[in-house]
Amino acid sequence: MARRRNRPEESGGGELSVGDLIDGPTGVISPAALAAARAAGPGPDRSVDETHDLSAYAPGGPPAPEELTTPATTDLSAYAAGGPMGPTAGHADGDLSARTGRARVELPGLPRPGALYRRALRDVLPGIGRSRRPDAAPPVELAVTGVTVDRAHLAGYDRVCGFRLADTLPATYPHVLGFPLALRLMTLPEFPFPLAGVVHVGNRITVHRPVPAGEQWDFVVHAEQLRPHPRGRQVDVVLVGSVGGEEVWRGVSTYLGRERGAGEGAGRDPGERPAPPAATAHWRLTPRVGTEYARVSGDHNPIHTSRLGARLFGFPRPIAHGMWSKARCLAALESRLPEAYTVEVGFKLPVPLPSTVAFSAVPGWDFALHDARSGRPHLVGTVR
């Protein structure tokens, strides 16, 4: 007797497929569309199967490449217009900015995360990846203009994170909107450590004014403040969002690159952990938190979406995205947030999936997320 396949809603893990982990979610292609693609003649990939993206077979051929192809050097001549990255990939001002000391590279559009994750995974393979990393942040900033909001995508993000459906963007949504640009920066050869395995340890967002969904965004991203840490090195990735030439949003994400030999012999603080504040809500988190947030955020890091991927990086099971945790906390405070504010969080211990967490908020706009049973801290934050 044939075994019945589980329906998607019956699957307890809700894990993404291998294709989803690398390229993002894909739809199942109908047999008719599959046959038409195979009969379309030469294309970039003739080994089409049921999960391939057929956009490359559209009339006019495959889309123009969107990636920068920067060489493994910090020589800024590589970023000059018409230089090694190619005129179709972007445009750079060959002169360093007198104010920032960074060269600006204008991209024609947001990069595709799938190719960037493939590059990130390749960079950590033995014998293939780069073993030597620079001792400074990349002397370049990436920019893209004319980014628009897809309201259906915004609604999906609101549902996953717990925000009310509204035409005004949540404070954390521009982080998702500009995330592919930040991802491109973090996969440059000049970035101080490989993307795969980095730990997101903190995030600060400043909202200067509410932004309706109908406004167009310009984004600029750069890295700064590379500094030592007991377990490796930390760097800040700064993403700035503007509308009509006015800065309306700024996000600073702090990432830790763990390095071999760093922190060896350093013991934990023997002092007792203070008792967590009284919980105002409890949230039961299923494994779908990781996969659903990956689909709306574009962050398909396998430590969040796959048991196998999590184990490869030392976690017994998938962990929630830090930015989902921050967004969920802000959604709980949504009705009390001012029009302009700064919200800063520190990510403490990972949130394993599944688990139950306790949310607490105290007067003065301090909030926290803890394990509901042990009281171990997952996130601490402030709104000012």
Backbone torsions as a table, in degrees:
resi	resn	phi	psi	omega
1	MET	NA	130.0	-177.5
2	ALA	-68.9	141.3	178.8
3	ARG	-81.7	131.9	-178.8
4	ARG	-75.8	133.9	177.0
5	ARG	-71.5	144.9	174.6
6	ASN	-70.3	138.4	171.7
7	ARG	-72.0	157.5	-178.5
8	PRO	-55.0	-39.3	-176.7
9	GLU	-74.2	-13.3	-179.9
10	GLU	-92.1	-10.3	-177.9
11	SER	-74.3	124.8	-177.4
12	GLY	-72.6	-34.8	-174.7
13	GLY	-80.7	-36.3	-177.9
14	GLY	62.0	32.7	-175.6
15	GLU	-78.6	153.8	175.1
16	LEU	-81.5	154.9	174.7
17	SER	-74.0	172.1	177.6
18	VAL	-59.2	-40.9	177.9
19	GLY	-62.4	-38.8	178.5
20	ASP	-64.9	-38.2	-177.8
21	LEU	-63.3	-34.3	-175.4
22	ILE	-95.9	-45.4	-172.2
23	ASP	-106.7	-6.8	-175.1
24	GLY	92.2	171.1	-175.6
25	PRO	-61.0	142.8	176.1
26	THR	-130.9	153.8	177.1
27	GLY	-93.2	157.1	176.9
28	VAL	-76.1	130.0	-177.0
29	ILE	-87.7	137.0	-179.7
30	SER	-69.0	154.3	178.2
31	PRO	-56.7	-37.0	-179.2
32	ALA	-65.3	-44.4	179.1
33	ALA	-66.2	-35.5	178.9
34	LEU	-64.8	-44.6	179.0
35	ALA	-64.3	-39.3	179.3
36	ALA	-64.3	-38.2	179.8
37	ALA	-66.7	-40.6	-179.1
38	ARG	-68.5	-27.7	-179.4
39	ALA	-89.2	0.1	-173.3
40	ALA	-78.3	-3.2	-179.9
41	GLY	94.2	-171.8	-176.1
42	PRO	-57.5	137.7	177.2
43	GLY	-143.0	-179.6	-177.9
44	PRO	-68.5	-19.7	-179.8
45	ASP	-150.9	107.0	-177.8
46	ARG	-83.8	-10.2	-178.7
47	SER	-88.0	59.2	-176.9
48	VAL	-74.4	136.0	172.7
49	ASP	-133.8	-169.8	-169.2
50	GLU	-69.8	-8.9	-179.4
51	THR	-116.5	7.5	179.1
52	HIS	-77.0	150.2	174.8
53	ASP	-83.1	122.6	-176.0
54	LEU	-90.0	7.9	-178.0
55	SER	-61.6	-26.6	-179.7
56	ALA	-68.2	-18.3	-178.5
57	TYR	-96.9	7.7	179.7
58	ALA	-66.5	157.1	178.2
59	PRO	-53.7	136.9	-178.0
60	GLY	96.4	-5.1	175.6
61	GLY	87.0	-173.7	-175.9
62	PRO	-68.5	154.5	178.6
63	PRO	-65.1	156.8	178.6
64	ALA	-65.0	145.7	-179.4
65	PRO	-62.1	140.5	-178.3
66	GLU	-108.4	-8.0	-173.3
67	GLU	-84.6	147.5	166.3
68	LEU	-77.0	140.6	175.9
69	THR	-116.1	67.9	-176.3
70	THR	-77.4	141.1	177.6
71	PRO	-74.9	164.3	-178.3
72	ALA	-80.3	67.3	179.9
73	THR	-153.8	152.9	176.3
74	THR	-95.5	9.9	175.7
75	ASP	-65.7	116.1	-173.4
76	LEU	-70.6	-10.2	175.3
77	SER	-63.3	-21.2	178.7
78	ALA	-66.1	-20.9	-177.2
79	TYR	-96.8	-1.1	-177.2
80	ALA	-67.7	152.0	179.8
81	ALA	-58.7	132.0	-179.7
82	GLY	80.6	3.6	-179.6
83	GLY	-80.1	-156.9	-172.9
84	PRO	-58.8	-25.1	-176.9
85	MET	-76.2	-15.6	174.4
86	GLY	91.8	145.3	-175.8
87	PRO	-70.1	-21.8	-178.3
88	THR	-86.3	-14.5	-176.2
89	ALA	-84.9	-27.9	-177.9
90	GLY	170.1	176.2	178.9
91	HIS	-129.1	136.6	-179.9
92	ALA	-126.3	145.9	170.6
93	ASP	-82.8	116.0	-175.0
94	GLY	-65.2	-21.1	179.9
95	ASP	-87.7	139.7	174.8
96	LEU	-67.7	141.8	175.3
97	SER	-66.7	129.6	-179.8
98	ALA	-64.6	-27.5	-176.7
99	ARG	-81.8	-41.8	-173.3
100	THR	-106.8	-19.7	-175.3
101	GLY	74.1	15.3	-179.4
102	ARG	-120.5	146.1	172.7
103	ALA	-86.3	141.7	-179.9
104	ARG	-99.9	133.4	176.2
105	VAL	-114.5	119.5	178.5
106	GLU	-91.4	119.7	177.1
107	LEU	-92.9	148.0	179.8
108	PRO	-73.2	-14.9	179.8
109	GLY	-174.2	173.3	178.3
110	LEU	-66.4	136.2	178.6
111	PRO	-65.5	163.4	176.8
112	ARG	-91.5	120.4	-175.2
113	PRO	-60.8	-31.2	-175.5
114	GLY	-55.8	-49.5	-179.7
115	ALA	-65.0	-32.8	-179.6
116	LEU	-69.4	-38.1	177.2
117	TYR	-68.0	-35.9	175.9
118	ARG	-61.8	-41.9	178.2
119	ARG	-63.5	-41.5	-178.7
120	ALA	-63.2	-41.9	179.0
121	LEU	-67.4	-37.7	178.6
122	ARG	-63.9	-35.7	-175.7
123	ASP	-67.4	-16.7	-179.7
124	VAL	-105.2	3.1	178.6
125	LEU	-75.2	134.2	179.1
126	PRO	-58.9	133.0	177.5
127	GLY	82.3	-10.2	-179.2
128	ILE	-117.2	-44.5	-177.2
129	GLY	-70.4	166.2	179.9
130	ARG	-84.7	128.6	-178.7
131	SER	-91.8	-26.2	-177.7
132	ARG	-102.3	132.4	-178.5
133	ARG	-123.2	149.9	-177.6
134	PRO	-67.9	162.7	-178.8
135	ASP	-101.4	20.2	179.0
136	ALA	-147.8	159.3	175.8
137	ALA	-67.8	153.6	-179.4
138	PRO	-58.4	132.2	-179.6
139	PRO	-82.4	49.3	-175.1
140	VAL	-150.2	150.8	171.0
141	GLU	-126.9	141.7	-178.9
142	LEU	-103.9	142.2	-176.7
143	ALA	-136.9	149.6	174.6
144	VAL	-147.2	145.3	-177.3
145	THR	-122.0	162.7	173.3
146	GLY	70.3	32.5	179.2
147	VAL	-81.6	127.6	-178.7
148	THR	-111.5	160.3	-178.7
149	VAL	-98.4	127.9	172.1
150	ASP	-86.0	114.5	-174.1
151	ARG	-64.3	-32.0	177.0
152	ALA	-66.3	-40.2	177.1
153	HIS	-65.4	-41.6	178.1
154	LEU	-60.1	-42.6	179.3
155	ALA	-63.5	-40.2	177.2
156	GLY	-63.4	-40.7	177.5
157	TYR	-63.0	-45.0	179.7
158	ASP	-58.2	-42.0	-178.4
159	ARG	-66.5	-43.9	-177.7
160	VAL	-64.6	-36.3	-174.8
161	CYS	-95.3	-9.9	177.0
162	GLY	93.9	9.1	177.6
163	PHE	-77.5	156.3	171.4
164	ARG	-68.3	147.0	174.9
165	LEU	-71.7	118.5	-176.0
166	ALA	-150.7	165.9	-179.5
167	ASP	-90.1	-3.7	176.6
168	THR	-99.7	138.1	-174.5
169	LEU	-74.0	134.8	169.9
170	PRO	-62.5	156.7	-176.5
171	ALA	-58.9	-31.4	-176.3
172	THR	-87.5	-10.6	-175.7
173	TYR	-67.7	-40.2	177.3
174	PRO	-59.1	-27.2	174.5
175	HIS	-60.1	-43.1	178.0
176	VAL	-68.6	-40.5	-177.8
177	LEU	-61.2	-41.7	-178.4
178	GLY	-97.1	4.7	-175.8
179	PHE	-59.0	-40.2	179.0
180	PRO	-58.5	-33.0	178.7
181	LEU	-68.1	-43.6	177.1
182	ALA	-63.9	-38.5	178.8
183	LEU	-61.9	-39.2	178.6
184	ARG	-63.7	-41.4	177.9
185	LEU	-61.2	-41.3	-175.3
186	MET	-75.5	-9.2	175.2
187	THR	-104.7	6.5	172.9
188	LEU	-66.5	147.4	175.4
189	PRO	-59.2	-25.3	-178.1
190	GLU	-81.2	-6.8	179.2
191	PHE	-70.3	140.4	-167.6
192	PRO	-68.9	-16.7	175.6
193	PHE	-151.9	158.4	-176.7
194	PRO	-63.2	146.8	179.7
195	LEU	-65.0	-43.5	-177.5
196	ALA	-63.8	123.1	177.9
197	GLY	94.4	-4.9	178.0
198	VAL	-67.3	152.7	-178.3
199	VAL	-113.1	126.0	177.3
200	HIS	-83.1	109.3	-172.3
201	VAL	-104.4	-13.9	-180.0
202	GLY	-166.5	157.8	178.4
203	ASN	-152.7	134.4	176.7
204	ARG	-127.3	127.1	-179.6
205	ILE	-121.9	132.2	173.8
206	THR	-115.6	121.9	176.8
207	VAL	-102.9	116.1	-178.7
208	HIS	-84.1	-29.7	177.2
209	ARG	-163.9	159.0	175.0
210	PRO	-63.8	143.6	-179.7
211	VAL	-122.1	116.1	176.0
212	PRO	-66.6	156.5	-176.7
213	ALA	-67.2	-19.1	-176.3
214	GLY	-82.5	-4.8	-177.3
215	GLU	-86.5	148.1	178.5
216	GLN	-89.4	143.9	-175.7
217	TRP	-110.9	146.8	165.5
218	ASP	-117.4	135.7	-178.5
219	PHE	-122.5	143.8	171.8
220	VAL	-133.4	136.7	-179.7
221	VAL	-133.2	142.5	174.0
222	HIS	-150.9	168.2	176.9
223	ALA	-115.1	147.4	-178.9
224	GLU	-154.4	171.5	173.2
225	GLN	57.7	48.2	172.0
226	LEU	-67.8	127.4	-172.7
227	ARG	-149.6	156.5	-179.9
228	PRO	-73.2	156.0	177.2
229	HIS	-141.9	149.8	-179.3
230	PRO	-53.5	-24.9	-179.1
231	ARG	-109.6	9.3	179.9
232	GLY	155.8	-124.6	177.3
233	ARG	-139.0	151.0	177.3
234	GLN	-117.4	152.3	175.5
235	VAL	-146.7	149.1	176.8
236	ASP	-100.5	130.8	173.8
237	VAL	-106.8	117.0	-172.8
238	VAL	-106.1	119.1	178.7
239	LEU	-114.0	122.7	-177.6
240	VAL	-115.7	127.8	178.1
241	GLY	-110.0	131.5	-179.0
242	SER	-127.1	152.6	175.1
243	VAL	-129.8	119.7	-180.0
244	GLY	60.1	33.8	179.6
245	GLY	83.7	-1.2	-179.5
246	GLU	-106.4	126.8	175.6
247	GLU	-68.2	123.3	-179.2
248	VAL	-117.1	-12.5	-174.5
249	TRP	-156.6	142.5	176.6
250	ARG	-143.3	131.6	177.3
251	GLY	-125.4	134.1	177.6
252	VAL	-122.1	113.9	178.0
253	SER	-106.2	129.7	178.3
254	THR	-102.0	125.8	-178.1
255	TYR	-118.1	142.2	176.7
256	LEU	-108.2	124.9	171.6
257	GLY	-100.1	108.5	-179.2
258	ARG	-74.6	135.7	-175.2
259	GLU	-128.3	144.4	-177.4
260	ARG	-62.2	132.8	178.5
261	GLY	93.1	-20.6	-179.6
262	ALA	-76.7	136.7	174.9
263	GLY	76.4	6.8	-179.7
264	GLU	-67.9	131.9	179.6
265	GLY	85.9	-5.9	179.3
266	ALA	-81.2	117.9	-178.7
267	GLY	-85.4	164.6	176.8
268	ARG	-77.9	159.4	177.3
269	ASP	-62.5	119.5	-177.0
270	PRO	-73.8	-10.9	-178.3
271	GLY	-65.1	155.8	180.0
272	GLU	-73.2	143.7	178.2
273	ARG	-75.7	132.8	179.6
274	PRO	-64.2	152.7	179.6
275	ALA	-65.4	139.8	179.6
276	PRO	-69.1	154.1	176.9
277	PRO	-65.3	160.7	-179.1
278	ALA	-61.2	134.9	-177.4
279	ALA	-75.1	139.9	173.5
280	THR	-103.7	-11.5	177.7
281	ALA	-161.6	151.9	173.2
282	HIS	-120.7	136.2	-179.3
283	TRP	-123.9	127.6	175.4
284	ARG	-91.6	118.9	-175.6
285	LEU	-106.2	127.0	177.4
286	THR	-100.0	168.4	176.8
287	PRO	-58.9	-22.1	-180.0
288	ARG	-66.5	-18.3	176.2
289	VAL	-57.4	-43.0	-179.6
290	GLY	-68.0	-46.1	-176.7
291	THR	-72.1	-38.0	-179.7
292	GLU	-70.1	-39.3	177.6
293	TYR	-68.6	-35.0	176.8
294	ALA	-59.0	-39.8	-177.6
295	ARG	-68.6	-35.3	-177.6
296	VAL	-90.9	-17.5	-176.7
297	SER	-102.6	-22.1	-174.3
298	GLY	82.3	0.4	179.6
299	ASP	-91.8	93.5	-176.1
300	HIS	-99.1	29.2	175.9
301	ASN	-55.8	123.5	-173.6
302	PRO	-64.8	-13.5	176.5
303	ILE	-66.9	-16.3	180.0
304	HIS	-99.7	-15.7	-167.4
305	THR	-125.4	-8.0	-172.8
306	SER	-143.9	135.2	175.5
307	ARG	-61.9	-43.7	179.6
308	LEU	-63.9	-45.6	179.6
309	GLY	-61.1	-38.8	178.8
310	ALA	-65.3	-41.6	-178.5
311	ARG	-66.2	-32.7	178.8
312	LEU	-61.1	-25.9	-179.2
313	PHE	-111.0	20.2	169.9
314	GLY	90.5	9.8	178.1
315	PHE	-104.8	134.2	-178.1
316	PRO	-66.3	-26.1	176.5
317	ARG	-152.5	168.7	-176.7
318	PRO	-57.3	154.0	178.4
319	ILE	-122.1	151.7	-179.8
320	ALA	-69.8	148.7	173.0
321	HIS	-63.2	137.3	176.6
322	GLY	-60.2	-39.1	-178.2
323	MET	-72.7	-22.7	170.9
324	TRP	-68.0	-44.3	179.7
325	SER	-58.7	-43.1	179.4
326	LYS	-65.1	-45.0	-179.5
327	ALA	-62.1	-41.0	-179.0
328	ARG	-64.1	-38.2	177.3
329	CYS	-65.8	-42.4	179.0
330	LEU	-65.5	-35.1	177.7
331	ALA	-62.2	-34.3	178.4
332	ALA	-69.6	-22.5	179.9
333	LEU	-103.4	4.5	-166.7
334	GLU	-52.8	-42.8	-174.7
335	SER	-70.5	-13.0	-176.7
336	ARG	-110.5	1.7	-176.7
337	LEU	-78.0	140.9	176.1
338	PRO	-75.3	175.9	-179.4
339	GLU	-73.7	-32.1	179.0
340	ALA	-128.8	131.3	-177.3
341	TYR	-167.8	169.0	172.0
342	THR	-120.5	129.8	177.3
343	VAL	-120.2	124.9	-177.1
344	GLU	-125.1	136.6	178.4
345	VAL	-132.5	151.8	168.4
346	GLY	-114.4	128.2	178.2
347	PHE	-88.1	121.6	-176.7
348	LYS	-97.0	-109.7	-179.6
349	LEU	-83.4	144.4	-180.0
350	PRO	-60.0	152.3	176.1
351	VAL	-96.1	105.3	-179.5
352	PRO	-71.4	150.5	178.8
353	LEU	-117.5	124.0	3.0
354	PRO	-84.1	163.0	175.0
355	SER	-169.4	171.9	173.8
356	THR	-118.7	128.8	-177.9
357	VAL	-118.6	155.6	179.5
358	ALA	-113.6	127.3	177.8
359	PHE	-101.6	138.9	177.6
360	SER	-138.8	143.5	176.0
361	ALA	-136.6	137.4	-177.3
362	VAL	-124.4	158.4	177.8
363	PRO	-54.8	144.2	-174.5
364	GLY	96.5	2.5	175.1
365	TRP	66.1	39.3	167.1
366	ASP	-99.4	141.8	179.4
367	PHE	-144.3	163.9	-175.7
368	ALA	-156.1	160.2	176.0
369	LEU	-130.7	127.0	-177.1
370	HIS	-130.4	161.4	169.9
371	ASP	-68.2	130.5	-173.2
372	ALA	-65.9	-27.6	-177.8
373	ARG	-91.9	-52.3	-173.0
374	SER	-89.4	-19.4	-175.7
375	GLY	79.5	4.6	179.7
376	ARG	-64.5	137.9	-174.8
377	PRO	-78.3	136.9	173.2
378	HIS	-105.8	-35.7	-175.0
379	LEU	-155.7	140.4	170.7
380	VAL	-129.6	140.9	-175.3
381	GLY	-151.1	165.8	177.2
382	THR	-138.8	151.1	171.0
383	VAL	-121.7	126.6	-179.2
384	ARG	-133.8	NA	NA
